[in-house]
Amino acid sequence: PSASPATTTATTITPEILRKVRSAVKEYYQDATLIDEPVLTLQELSLAPVLMVDILKDLICQAVESSSTPNCEALVVLLVKLHTTTMLSSEHATNGLYKFLNALDDFMIDVPKAGVLGSLIVGRLILHKVASLSLFGALPSDNDFGICTKAADFIVMVMAEIGTEQGVEEMYKTSGIDLLPMIMAPPSETAEDVLKSLATKHALPFLLA
């Protein structure tokens, strides 16, 4: 007789899976010592690795919707842990971030702090090498972030979150990012004027080099 498989890998995300993950993460937000709970929950669910793309997007959206900076900071810690335990690959993290970025324009309408909190999460994930700044330079052509009115502002905030001391200038130079075409300048200003203002506001002078 053939041996029965030890576990069945889930290949789609059901409402029940989302509920379990969100519940474990919510408990962790309330008590940071419970960080292993969402990790164990994900392990027990035995998800196909590619499903982490949608799990990551969902958790980022939930954290941003909460308008809670502590929740967003805690989520980064959790995602970094999942990355170091190889449950979340850089490829799947990047694709999850693309899904979040695709919805960002609508988020900014509904959640005033979406830009600030989203850039905090993305910037810190790049800082911890879960993803790379070059994800913005290789944006899929069908991703709506490319036509987001605040795309350039968001990328600059992400770079400010990473920080000049952490080598963001070198990351930027090799990222393939071209900010000027993304800037939707008001009638009274040029794209160059807007970029200069952003560079000054966020203390990133290399953007003007």
Number of C-alpha atoms within 10 A of each C-alpha: 3 4 5 7 7 6 9 11 13 14 12 12 14 9 9 9 17 14 11 15 21 18 15 19 26 18 15 20 20 12 11 14 10 15 19 16 16 21 19 13 17 19 11 11 15 14 18 14 15 17 16 21 21 20 21 22 20 18 21 24 19 17 24 24 18 16 16 14 17 14 22 24 16 21 24 21 18 20 22 19 17 19 20 13 11 11 19 23 19 17 14 22 24 24 21 23 22 21 20 24 24 20 16 23 20 12 19 17 10 11 15 13 18 23 21 18 26 26 22 23 25 27 25 21 26 22 20 16 13 23 22 20 25 16 17 21 15 11 17 14 8 9 15 17 24 19 14 21 15 17 22 23 22 22 19 22 25 26 27 19 21 24 18 16 7 12 12 20 18 11 18 18 13 11 16 15 20 13 18 15 12 18 20 17 16 9 6 6 10 14 16 15 13 18 20 15 12 19 19 13 13 15 14 19 14 13 16 11 4
